[in-house]
Amino acid sequence: MSSPAYAAHLVDTPAPQPPPLPAALLNPWPVVVAGTVLWLIANVLAFTVPAFESWRPITVAGLGTGALGTTIVLLQVRAARRGSRGAQTGL
C-alpha cells in the first residue's frame, strides 16, 4: 500500500506538458501538394499507358478524395481565421 504522503505528492504535482511540435510538422501544405502531385502522375499514367488502364477508377477516386480533403481543410482554415466557434484551433 502507498503512504498518504506519497498520494499527496501525486495530487500536488502537475502533469508534465509535452513539448510543442516543430513548425514543419504543423504545416499541412507540403503533404497536400506532394499527395496531389503523386495522384496526378498516377492519373496521367492510368490514362496514357494501356498497361495501367485498371488504375483509372482508383486514381480518379484518389484525386476526388484529395480534392474533398483539401476543401475541408481550406474551409476549416477560413473558419479559424474568421474566429468561428466551431473551427479547429492551431490552423
Residue frames as qw, qx, qy, qz and C-alpha x, y, z in Angstrom:
[[0.000, 0.888, 0.460, 0.000, 0.00, 0.00, 0.00],
 [0.387, 0.488, -0.040, 0.781, 1.13, 3.50, -0.64],
 [0.298, -0.387, -0.495, 0.719, 1.56, 6.01, 2.13],
 [0.111, 0.884, 0.433, -0.137, -0.67, 9.11, 2.40],
 [0.202, -0.742, 0.240, 0.593, 2.39, 11.33, 1.88],
 [0.308, -0.073, 0.741, 0.593, 3.06, 9.66, -1.47],
 [0.191, 0.640, 0.723, 0.177, -0.57, 10.07, -2.52],
 [0.053, -0.905, -0.189, 0.379, -0.49, 13.76, -1.55],
 [0.290, -0.484, 0.486, 0.667, 2.63, 14.18, -3.66],
 [0.284, 0.256, 0.792, 0.475, 0.78, 12.78, -6.68],
 [0.084, 0.827, 0.555, -0.039, -2.14, 15.16, -6.24],
 [0.167, -0.868, 0.016, 0.467, 0.07, 18.25, -5.87],
 [0.364, -0.320, 0.585, 0.651, 2.32, 17.50, -8.85],
 [0.571, 0.589, 0.002, -0.572, 1.01, 18.90, -12.14],
 [0.876, 0.253, 0.385, 0.145, 1.07, 16.59, -15.14],
 [0.365, -0.397, 0.424, 0.727, 4.09, 17.18, -17.37],
 [0.536, 0.724, 0.108, -0.420, 3.30, 19.01, -20.59],
 [0.803, 0.203, 0.383, 0.409, 4.60, 17.64, -23.89],
 [0.242, -0.413, 0.244, 0.844, 6.90, 19.92, -25.87],
 [0.530, 0.647, 0.104, -0.537, 5.33, 21.83, -28.76],
 [0.816, 0.306, 0.419, 0.254, 5.57, 20.28, -32.20],
 [0.340, -0.274, 0.345, 0.831, 8.07, 21.77, -34.65],
 [0.382, 0.556, 0.028, -0.738, 6.57, 24.22, -37.14],
 [0.236, 0.308, -0.771, -0.506, 7.41, 21.88, -40.04],
 [0.038, -0.191, -0.980, 0.035, 5.05, 19.24, -38.63],
 [0.203, 0.538, 0.543, -0.612, 2.22, 21.73, -38.19],
 [0.303, 0.505, -0.292, -0.754, 2.19, 22.84, -41.84],
 [0.735, 0.211, 0.633, -0.119, -0.06, 20.51, -43.87],
 [0.534, 0.752, -0.074, -0.380, 0.60, 22.07, -47.28],
 [0.083, 0.563, -0.782, -0.255, 3.80, 20.20, -48.26],
 [0.349, 0.044, 0.932, -0.086, 1.99, 16.90, -47.69],
 [0.542, 0.613, 0.416, -0.397, -1.10, 18.10, -49.58],
 [0.378, 0.756, -0.358, -0.396, 0.98, 19.25, -52.56],
 [0.061, -0.399, 0.903, 0.146, 3.08, 16.06, -52.63],
 [0.453, 0.228, 0.837, -0.205, -0.02, 13.85, -52.45],
 [0.535, 0.705, 0.191, -0.426, -1.76, 15.81, -55.21],
 [0.250, 0.688, -0.587, -0.347, 1.28, 15.62, -57.48],
 [0.202, -0.202, 0.958, 0.036, 1.61, 11.86, -56.92],
 [0.515, 0.434, 0.686, -0.275, -2.08, 11.27, -57.67],
 [0.458, 0.765, -0.092, -0.444, -1.82, 13.44, -60.80],
 [0.084, 0.535, -0.797, -0.267, 1.17, 11.43, -62.03],
 [0.327, 0.064, 0.938, -0.093, -0.68, 8.17, -61.36],
 [0.519, 0.612, 0.421, -0.422, -3.74, 9.55, -63.15],
 [0.358, 0.722, -0.402, -0.435, -1.73, 10.57, -66.21],
 [0.052, -0.325, 0.934, 0.140, -0.14, 7.12, -66.32],
 [0.436, 0.260, 0.816, -0.277, -3.53, 5.43, -65.95],
 [0.539, 0.705, 0.292, -0.356, -4.97, 7.30, -68.92],
 [0.348, 0.779, -0.425, -0.302, -1.90, 7.21, -71.20],
 [0.041, 0.392, -0.918, -0.056, -0.29, 3.81, -70.63],
 [0.737, -0.075, -0.434, -0.512, -2.56, 0.92, -71.71],
 [0.561, 0.006, -0.786, 0.259, -1.00, -1.46, -69.16],
 [0.088, -0.096, -0.597, 0.792, -2.22, 0.79, -66.32],
 [0.345, -0.326, -0.457, -0.753, -5.81, 1.00, -67.54],
 [0.578, -0.469, -0.667, 0.013, -7.06, -0.80, -64.43],
 [0.360, -0.198, -0.393, 0.823, -5.70, 2.08, -62.29],
 [0.039, -0.416, -0.309, -0.854, -8.22, 4.58, -63.70],
 [0.501, -0.685, -0.416, -0.327, -11.01, 4.27, -61.11],
 [0.698, -0.469, -0.299, 0.452, -8.53, 4.26, -58.23],
 [0.404, 0.005, 0.018, 0.914, -6.64, 7.33, -59.43],
 [0.178, -0.532, -0.338, -0.756, -9.84, 9.26, -60.10],
 [0.637, -0.656, -0.400, -0.064, -11.09, 8.33, -56.62],
 [0.650, -0.277, -0.200, 0.679, -7.73, 9.39, -55.14],
 [0.176, 0.239, 0.131, 0.946, -7.93, 12.79, -56.81],
 [0.397, -0.605, -0.410, -0.555, -11.55, 13.20, -55.72],
 [0.702, -0.564, -0.378, 0.215, -10.77, 12.26, -52.13],
 [0.527, -0.114, -0.090, 0.838, -7.80, 14.63, -52.12],
 [0.023, -0.419, -0.256, -0.871, -9.93, 17.46, -53.52],
 [0.557, -0.656, -0.419, -0.290, -12.58, 16.85, -50.86],
 [0.712, -0.440, -0.290, 0.464, -9.99, 16.75, -48.06],
 [0.376, 0.084, 0.031, 0.922, -8.27, 19.90, -49.31],
 [0.222, -0.569, -0.346, -0.712, -11.63, 21.69, -49.49],
 [0.657, -0.645, -0.391, -0.005, -12.42, 20.71, -45.89],
 [0.628, -0.274, -0.165, 0.709, -9.01, 21.94, -44.69],
 [0.174, 0.288, 0.178, 0.925, -9.44, 25.24, -46.56],
 [0.413, -0.655, -0.387, -0.500, -12.90, 25.72, -45.02],
 [0.712, -0.556, -0.331, 0.273, -11.52, 24.99, -41.54],
 [0.501, -0.055, -0.043, 0.862, -8.63, 27.44, -42.02],
 [0.053, -0.468, -0.283, -0.836, -11.06, 30.10, -43.22],
 [0.574, -0.671, -0.396, -0.251, -13.37, 29.49, -40.25],
 [0.703, -0.398, -0.264, 0.528, -10.43, 29.59, -37.81],
 [0.336, 0.109, 0.055, 0.934, -9.21, 32.91, -39.22],
 [0.264, -0.553, -0.360, -0.703, -12.75, 34.27, -39.07],
 [0.127, -0.256, 0.627, -0.725, -12.95, 33.28, -35.41],
 [0.715, -0.203, -0.404, -0.533, -15.83, 30.85, -35.75],
 [0.602, -0.477, 0.491, -0.412, -16.67, 28.97, -32.55],
 [0.957, 0.035, 0.258, -0.130, -16.78, 25.55, -34.24],
 [0.605, 0.700, -0.374, 0.064, -13.48, 25.93, -36.07],
 [0.898, -0.139, -0.194, 0.369, -10.41, 23.89, -35.27],
 [0.241, -0.944, 0.191, 0.117, -7.61, 25.67, -33.47],
 [0.567, -0.501, 0.527, 0.386, -3.97, 25.82, -34.46],
 [0.704, 0.480, 0.442, 0.279, -4.53, 26.02, -38.21]]
